[in-house]
Amino acid sequence: QAFGDAAINKEISELRVRCVTLGCGWSGIMKDFEEHQSLCEYALIPCHTGCGHVVMRRKLADHLANGCLKNVSVCQQCRCGLASAECQPHEQERRVLCSSEFTAPSSLSTSSTSKDGCRFSEVGCSFRGSSEKMKEHEKSAVGAHMLLLLQHMRQLRGTLCSAARAAHGFAPQPELSLSKESLLQQLVREKVISELENKLHVFENIVAVLNKEVESSNLEILAFRRQSELDQNIIRGLELKIAELHRCLTQKDAGLSSLHKSLLFSEQASYDGIFLWKITDVGRKLQDSVTGRTVGLYSPAFYTAKYGYKVCLRVYLNGDGTGRGTHMSLFFVVMKGDYDALLPWPFRHKVTFMLLDQNNREHVIDAFRPDLTSASFQRPVNDMNVASGCPMFLPLAKLQSPKHAYVKEDTLFLKCIIE
């Protein structure tokens, strides 16, 4: 375990690694690397006999068979211990001795010369065959030969330990706790850890850079938020100004509307008690009066004198009251004026109505004097009093008669004279 943190150890165990041993092409995950190290055929391992040689694991068997000076084999015939270099001369010598003591038949001698024994016969392999088959056997039986060697080595170590105890009378020296193989594994492990530490350092640098960028971004965001707040305050201030300007414009519009009405009134108003009212679109307005869409029409206000009574006319083109549907009705209305407090009440002046014949032949004239007891002629409390006048001012048949020119070009003229 490289670290005390289980999560980090898990991440490390899942990292992809490859064997750094020269010639080995293995690659896999970190948790399988230690098992591979104990099996890697290209790993350098010390010879277990103590001869001092370090060889590849895959060539250990060949070293033990041909080059190891301390590899002791037991002759199967004479049971004597021999070094690997002495095995082949001893075998030839033994064969010579055996051939001198025993005379084999010619056929058997021929057969023995044609077949060779396996090089691992000394550790228990009993295969015999021609040189071609022997090569095939050695290639295919590597595992079996290694097992035979392992078993033979265990037996040999036991024999040597027993002999040493008998010869010197003390226990064998313990093996070194840390073999060269474990040292190589430790070096590989340290190299992997070093690479991981380098990667971790790189990642830490990247994280540090990212943290600086995040801090910079946070500062920019904070600046944007402050600017946004300032912009919002400016926008709210502008909205208040716009609302104030809108109120001002509304007041101005109301003032302009009032001025426009005053201008129209001043243009149409009369201050001498004589008022001429021009009514256009008579046909349409008469139809609206018949259908009830428009009941009556009010004239612009006018005055009996400069500072006199304020009055107006009201006409029902289709009639009102007793004249509804048969006559045109014309009424006089007293309005609330600016100088009512200085005027005598009730209203006493004679009122004369005229419908002008536009051919100047036969004007329609009607007049009346106010009823001093009627509320219509008292000082107005509201904007205007109840209208009073002539409900049967002119028959509709006469109004529309072609003999008269009361309506000409869809226009008529009404005149009011106050004496």
N, C-alpha and C positions, 0 to 999 in steps of 0.2 A: 504494500500500500504506500504510494508516494506521498499522500496527504491524509490528514485526519478527517477531512470532509468526505462523506460517502458520495455526495453528488459529484464532486470533482473527480474522485476515484472512478466513478462509473463512466464519466465522460472520457477520462483517460483510457479506461479499458476498452472503449469503443473506437478509439483512434486507429486509423489505418497506418500500419508500419510494414517495413520490409526487412528481411535479414541482411545484415551488413557483411556477412561472411563472404569472402571472395569466391565466386563461382556459384553461389546459391541464389536461386531465383524466387525463393518463397516470399509471399506477401500475405498479410492477413490483419486481424485486429490484435490489439495489444494484449488482451487477456489470453490469447493462444500462443503468444510469442515465447513464453517461458517453456511451454511444452515442446515447441519446435526446437528450442535450443538444446534440449536433452536428446533430440533425435536427428539434428542436422548432420548430414553425411559429410558436409564440407567444413564442419567445425574442427578446430585444432584441439586435440586432447592429448594429455601426457600418457605415455605407455604405463599401464598399471603394474608392469613387472619391476619398475624402478630403474630401467636402463638409461633414463634421462632423455629419451627421444620424445618429441612432440609431433604427432602425425594427424592427418585427417581421419575422422571416424570411419570413412568408407575404405581407407587403406590400412586400418589397424590389423585386419586379419593377415594381409600380405606381409606386414611388418613382423607380426608374431611368427609367421611361417618361415620367413627368409632372413630377416635382418636383426631380430632382437637377440641380444647376447645373453639376456637373463631369462629367456623363455625356456624352461626346462620341460622336456617331454619324457615320458616313460616308455621304454621299448616294450612292445607287447610280448616279445619272446623271452628276453632275458631279464626284464623288469628293472633295468638300470636307468638312472636319470641322465639325460643328455640335453645339451643346449641345442637350439634349432639349427645352428651351423654344423653341428656334429651329427645330426640325424642321418643325412644322406650318406656320408662316408661309413657310418656305423651300419647302416642298412646294407650297403654293398658288401661290407666285410662280413656281416652276418649271413648274407646269401652265399658268399664263397664258402664259408664254414659249413653251412647247411648242405651245399651241393657236394662237398667233399665227404661228409658223413653219410649222406643219403643219396642214392642214385635213383633219380626219377625216371620213369619210362620215357621213351623218345617222344611219344605222342603228347604226354603231359608237359614235357619240357618245351615242346613247340608251342603248346597252348599258352604256357606261362610267359613266354617271351613275347607273344603277340598281344598280351593284355597287361596294362599297368594299373596299379592301385591308386586310389584317390590320395591326394596330398594330405587330406584330413583323416586318413586312416589311423594316424597316431592318437587322435582324440576320439576315435570310435566310428568313423565312416567306413563302411564295408563295400563301397562301390568299386567295381573294376570294369575296365573297358578299354577300347582303343583310344588313341589320342584325340580323334574327332569327338567321340562320345564323352571323353573326359572333359574337354573344353565346354561342351554343352552342359554337362553335369555341374561343373564349377560355377557356371553362370546362373543356373536355375536353382542351385541348392545353397545360396549364400546365407539365407536365414538359418537353415538347418546347421550349417557349419558353425555359424556364430553361437548358436545354442550349445553345440558340442564343445566349442572352445570355452564358453562360460562355465559349463559344468566341469570341464577339465581344470580350469583355473581355480575354481572353488576347492576341488579336491587337492590340487597342488598347494594352495595356500594353507589348507588344513594340515597337510603333511609337513610343510615347512615350519608351521607354528609349533607342531608337536616336536619336531626335531630340534628346534631352537630351545624349547623349554627343557628338553632332555639334555642338551649340550651345555647350556649356560645356567640353567636352573632359575630363570626369572621370566616373568611374563613379557610377551612381545610389546614393543613400543607401539603406542597408539598411532593411528594414522593422523596425518595432518588434518586439522579441522577445516582448513580451507584449501581445497585442491585447485589446480590450475583451471579446471573447467569452471568451478564456481567463481574464480577470479575473472574469467572471460565473461561469464554471465553478468557479474557485477559491473564490469566495464561497459557492457552493452546497455545494461539498465541505466547506468549513469549517463551514458551518451543520449539515450532516449529522453531521460529526465531533463538533460541540458537543452535538447532541442525543444521540449515542451516549455521549459522556462523561457527560452528565447521567443517562442511563439506567444507565450503569455505576456512577455515584456512588450512585444509588438502590439498585442491586443490592448494592453494598458495604455500605450501611447495613442492608439486609435481612439480609445474611450476618452482619454484626456482631451484630444483634439475635438471630439464630438461634444464633450462637455463645454469646451470653450465656445464652440459654435452655438450650442443650446443657450449658454449664457448671453452670447451676443444677440441671438434671436429674441431671447426674453427681454433684453434691453430695448431692442427695436420695437417689440410688441408694446412694451410699456410706453415708449415714446409715441408710438402710433395711438395708443389709448389716450394719452394726455392730449395729443393734438386733436384726436376725435372729440374729447370733452370740450376743448376750446372751440372747435368748429361747431359743436352742438350749442354751446353758449352763444356763439355768434349767430347761429341760425335762429335760436329762440329770440335773441334780441331783434333780428330782422323780421321775424314773424310778428313780434309785438309792434314793431314800427309799421309793418304792412297792415296789421289790424287797425292801428291808429289812423293810418292813411285811409283805410277803407271807411272807417267811421267819418273821417273828415269828408271823404268823397260823397258819402251818403248824405251828410249834412249839406254839402254843396249842391248835390242833386236836388235835395228838398228845397233848398233856397232858390235854385234855378227854376224849379217847377213853380214855386210860389211867385217868383219874378215873372215867369212866363204867363202865369194866370193873371197876375196884376197887369202885365203888358197887354194881354188880350182884353182884359176888362177895361183898361184905360183907352184902348183903341175902339172898343164897342160901346163903352159907357156914354151915357148922355147926362148932362147936368142942367138941362133947361126944362125938364118935364115932358119932352117930346122924344119918343123912342120908335125907331123903325127896325122891325125884326124880319130878316130874310131867312126863309126856310127852304132848303134844297132837298132833293130826293124825296119829293112829296109822295110819289107813288109807292116807293118802298116803305116809307114811314107809315103811310096810311094802311098798308097791308100788315105791317107789324102791329099796328094798333088794333086791327080787326082780329088778328090771331091772338092778341093778348101778350105778345112778346114785349112790346113797348106800350105802356098805358098812356102816359102823357109826356109832353116835351116842355122843358123850362127854357125861358129866354135868358140871355145875360142880364145881370142886374143893371139898373140905371137909377138916377136920382131926379127928384123933383126940382132941386136947385143945387148950388155948389155944396152947401152944407145941409141939404134937405133930407127928405125921406128916401130911404133905399127900398126900391120895389122891383118886381119883375112880372112877367107874364107866364101863364101856363096854358097850353092848348092841347085839346084832345081831338085829334083828327077824325076819330070814329065816334066821338061824342062821349058824354059822361052824364050820369044821373038820368034825368028825364030825356035827354037828347041822345042817349047811347044808341048807336046803330042807325040814326036818322039824321042827326045834325052834327056839325062841328061845334065843340064847346070851347069858349075862351074865358079865362079867369084872370083876375088881378090878385097879386100876392104882395103883402107888406112884409119886408124882410128886416132883420135886426141890423141896424146901421151904427156907424161910428158916432153919430151926433144925436142919437135918440134922446139923450138926457136934456138936450136944449130945445127940443121940439115940442109943440102942443099936441096933446093926445085927448081923444081918439083922432084918427085920420079923418079929415073933413072935405078933402078936395074932390071935385067932380072928375070922373074918369070917363074918357071917350075911347071906344074901340073902333078901328077901321080895317076892313079887308080891301086892299087896293085892287081895282080893276086895271090890269096892266095895259089896257087900251084906253084908259082914262075916260070911260063912259059912265059906268054905274058902280060906284064904290058902295060897299056894305058898311053902314055906320050904326053903332049902338052906344048908348051912354047911360050912366047911373051915378047916383050919389050914395056915398057910404051910409050904411045903417050904423048910427053912432053907438047903438047898444050891442052890435055884433062883436064877437071876440076877434073877428078877422081884421078889425081896424083899431084894436087896442095896441098899446106898446108891446112889441114882441118880447116874449120870454125866451123862446128857442130861436133857432136860426131863421125861421119864417113862420108866419101865421097861416091859418087855414085859408085856402084860396076862395075867392068870392067873385062872381061875375055873371056871365050869360051862358047857361048850359045849352040853349038852343040858339046859338049865335047865327048859324047859316045852315040851311038844309044841304045834305050831301049831294043831292041831285043837282042843285044849283051850283055847288062848288065844282062839279065835274061837267057842267053843261058847256057845250061848245059855243053857246051864244055869248058866254062871258069869258074873259081872259083872267080869271082869278088865279088859275094855275097855268103858267106858261113856261115851257121848257123845263117842266117838272120843278118849278119854283113858284112860291107865293110870298107875298109881303103883308105883314101885319103892322099896324101903326097904333100907338097909344099916346093920347094927349091928356095931361093932367093940368087942370086949370087952377 
